Amino acid sequence: NGVPVVLHKATLITQKDFDSSDLILIMDDENLQTLKRKFGAEAKFDEKVKFLLEFSDASSGKIIADPYYIRDFERCYEDVSSSCAGLLERLKQIL
């Protein structure tokens, strides 16, 4: 799909990251449970933690399935791509 693969690395989210972020995007329930365990139930999850797929027109729910488990990389790409486009449009409306 022409997406460049650039040098990058994953990092664990910290309390500082959580506190200073306006929006935290997750892809599945496991991500949500991990955040709740790490930052506690009193954290402002409803305000700042959203499923990325919420920003898409997809009717497949909120979960972006892990392509390594379902072996459907194209579906994952489409879900992420449409969600990012929807998020960009939402941000344009509020900025």
C-alpha positions as CSV (number, residue, x, y, z in Angstrom):
1,N,0.0,0.0,0.0
2,G,3.0,2.3,-0.3
3,V,3.4,2.9,3.5
4,P,7.1,3.6,4.1
5,V,8.7,1.5,6.8
6,V,10.9,3.9,8.8
7,L,13.0,3.3,11.8
8,H,10.8,3.2,14.9
9,K,10.4,1.5,18.2
10,A,7.6,0.7,20.6
11,T,7.6,2.1,24.1
12,L,5.5,1.5,27.2
13,I,3.1,4.2,28.1
14,T,4.0,6.0,31.4
15,Q,1.9,7.8,34.0
16,K,3.2,11.0,32.6
17,D,2.1,10.1,29.1
18,F,-1.3,9.1,30.3
19,D,-1.8,12.3,32.4
20,S,-0.5,14.7,29.7
21,S,-2.4,13.1,26.8
22,D,-5.8,14.4,25.6
23,L,-6.5,11.3,23.6
24,I,-5.1,7.7,23.8
25,L,-6.1,5.4,21.0
26,I,-6.4,1.7,21.5
27,M,-7.1,-1.2,19.1
28,D,-8.7,-3.9,21.3
29,D,-10.0,-4.8,24.7
30,E,-6.6,-6.2,25.8
31,N,-5.2,-2.7,25.4
32,L,-8.0,-1.2,27.5
33,Q,-7.5,-3.8,30.3
34,T,-3.8,-3.2,30.3
35,L,-4.3,0.6,30.7
36,K,-6.9,0.0,33.5
37,R,-4.5,-2.3,35.4
38,K,-1.6,0.1,35.0
39,F,-3.4,3.4,35.8
40,G,-6.3,2.3,37.9
41,A,-10.0,2.5,37.6
42,E,-10.2,6.1,38.7
43,A,-8.3,7.3,35.6
44,K,-10.4,9.3,33.1
45,F,-10.8,6.5,30.7
46,D,-14.2,7.6,29.2
47,E,-12.8,11.0,28.5
48,K,-9.4,10.2,26.9
49,V,-9.2,6.5,25.9
50,K,-11.0,5.7,22.6
51,F,-10.9,2.7,20.3
52,L,-9.3,3.8,17.0
53,L,-12.1,2.1,15.1
54,E,-14.6,4.5,16.6
55,F,-13.4,7.0,14.1
56,S,-14.2,4.8,11.1
57,D,-17.4,4.1,9.3
58,A,-16.7,0.4,9.7
59,S,-19.6,-1.6,11.1
60,S,-17.4,-4.3,12.5
61,G,-17.5,-3.0,16.1
62,K,-14.7,-1.3,18.0
63,I,-12.0,-4.0,17.8
64,I,-9.2,-3.9,15.2
65,A,-8.2,-7.6,15.0
66,D,-4.6,-8.4,15.2
67,P,-3.5,-9.4,11.7
68,Y,-1.0,-12.0,13.0
69,Y,-3.8,-13.9,14.6
70,I,-6.5,-13.6,12.0
71,R,-4.0,-13.6,9.0
72,D,-5.9,-10.8,7.4
73,F,-3.4,-8.0,7.0
74,E,-5.5,-6.2,4.3
75,R,-8.5,-5.9,6.7
76,C,-6.3,-4.5,9.4
77,Y,-4.8,-2.0,7.0
78,E,-8.3,-0.9,5.9
79,D,-9.5,-0.6,9.5
80,V,-6.5,1.5,10.5
81,S,-6.5,3.6,7.4
82,S,-10.2,4.4,7.5
83,S,-10.0,5.1,11.2
84,C,-7.1,7.5,10.8
85,A,-8.9,9.3,8.0
86,G,-12.0,9.6,10.3
87,L,-9.9,10.9,13.2
88,L,-8.3,13.5,10.9
89,E,-11.7,14.7,9.9
90,R,-12.8,14.9,13.5
91,L,-9.7,16.9,14.5
92,K,-10.3,19.3,11.6
93,Q,-13.8,20.0,12.9
94,I,-12.6,20.9,16.4
95,L,-9.4,22.8,15.5
